[in-house]
């Protein structure tokens, strides 16, 4: 027998002594196999969880931190291969040997390398049953300690772990944002950066947001064209920061279009939701999605998958697909969960589907689950049912009761604002003193978006509260004054356009209260020099929605567009032109401004979204600007075919608006630019559209009777007249060369009936139908919607109508609501004198 070497015998003796002296150190520095590989190889051969757990039980005393990490990794890989993920996770989590593995990780996490540490954190979170797992907390703390040495890939993985815990606003996520900011210049990994961008988007400044957008644009071409996930994350980031940045969105859209085969129902659904939020239109993507989703209809036979298909395909489906979707959903409706019923209801709102049978089935499910919905979900239910004209007293009463109960305990301004808004949409939207006091309590914390929402709700109550006591309305008026006070205070204290815009960009200008709107415009004017190519599109869009004419702001917008046009994306030109069109305003450098904008667009005419091109052509026509190349790109067979295809996937209301604008553009060109030789082809559309004209409001009926007296009889005035090219004139009369009214005869229009066409539809020379020297007069009553909100300046489309009527041979008399209801015309005699002067006297300039 071979004798043991003396040095080895001595070594063993010394080690045994060390074990006796320092048992703790012995436990920490246990003997390990010379190579870890054999154990890891054994683990990799395991084909199910039981084999892994047997392996852990046999080797728990000798497993290293690397092997513990490998065990977690194997368990998660097996889980991802399974279909019923939740069930398998519970089975694994409840296994005794999973607790053993959990304890091993708790003891060894400080020895793990950075990659293993973050990976174990991620997997532990997937398996965690408790909301606060001690191991997760320990791993996060250790990762925080090592944070500065993480590379960008590991940093992105760790940030996703924090995001899974909803720690978007935590100091730790702030630290990650700081590291990204410091290392942004040297970062080259867009895949990892895109993950970080999404996760830190809630707490970064506008300047940092722009830096990330610029860096992403710079790195985009370095990624593989098949990187759908990267493109999706970039789109999510833009959604999170509420920035519809066209260049990046187009690049992402091209990735999606190039990888159609990779897109499943979930990914298409996600992309369409992001596009909807960002108001980004891609006709090609929608058509591709429609085709692919339609093919899935027979394959989705489970409520969960079919509801997702209904929600995604429904708003873009054609009539036949919609019919198929609704009939299939009716069969499944009794099996819907509360969450699925809400998703279906919101999709029906998007589809403008008022199928009473389906609404009844869906609301029945909603009613069962009403107690389980959160405040924001209750708002969505209220909005959808209001839009779909659903009325059921029992349901509305229960909904109101729940909203009020949440309102009484809520202290978050945004939540209070949308609860109050939801209540204001219900029948009898009256709020008691408790509700009013809840609003008053949060007012000092409210931003402009909250204050605007409150003001809209209070105004709605005041309109509806005529059935309540005067004292209630008095309290609401006082509340309105407080809202005005806090709003003005917030605006006056603003010291940066960027910070102000963070609050304003979610505000709908059309619903902004008058006093706050005036102060908002004054504040924007204070920051007029801060308007640049980055924010000009958003500012222009806001002004378009307010109907408030500020020549200072519009002149600045035009100046920025002219000077920095190369930095402005061509697809945003419509938004820049729109306020000028809506508000009927020509900036000092009119021709240079419009010419620069149109020139910037010319090379993109073939790829512009059809809807955008129609709206752009109409907006320019309103301003009497008719670029021939742009107009001829619209009025050709190929474009109109594309437009027809797109109209099929739009909601009925949007489709009607687009068709109406196309008709208005066609009419404008025929009347104002006959040299373009573009034919008029909207007779049939106009005949259908004008079937409901002839109904007059109270002021118009009053004017009609007075006109009959002034002109000498009811047969000397015509109401609701259709002109060639289908303009509708409120009242028409004809004066001979001696200024005497000419009677129409027996064919005068009865109120509420479709009038006859006075001339042939395509007549261009109106005078040929009149006696020599006679003139045809159009009298138009203009209500407040015809003018800007701040001054009696006529808006674009009403000015365009006046031009067209004059081209058709009319002398146009426009009667302003402000003038008609003024103190000067407060008596019938004064109004009669006013009409005589306007009709028979000299035309006032």
Helices and strands as residue ranges (DSSP letters): H 6-21, H 23-28, H 37-44, H 49-59, H 65-80, H 85-93, H 96-108, G 109-111, H 114-127, H 134-146, G 147-149, H 152-164, H 171-183, G 184-186, H 190-200, G 201-203, H 206-219, G 220-222, H 228-240, H 246-258, G 260-262, H 265-278, H 283-296, G 297-299, H 303-314, H 319-332, G 333-335, H 338-351, H 356-369, G 370-372, H 375-387, H 393-409, H 413-425, H 433-442, G 443-445, H 448-464, G 465-467, H 470-492, H 497-504, G 509-511, H 514-526, G 528-530, H 536-546, H 551-563, G 565-567, G 570-572, H 573-583, H 590-601, G 602-604, H 610-622, H 628-634, H 637-647, H 652-672, G 674-676, H 683-689, G 690-692, H 698-711, G 714-716, E 718-722, G 724-726, E 728-735, G 766-769, E 775-782, G 784-786, H 796-807, E 810-816, H 817-820, G 823-825, H 828-840
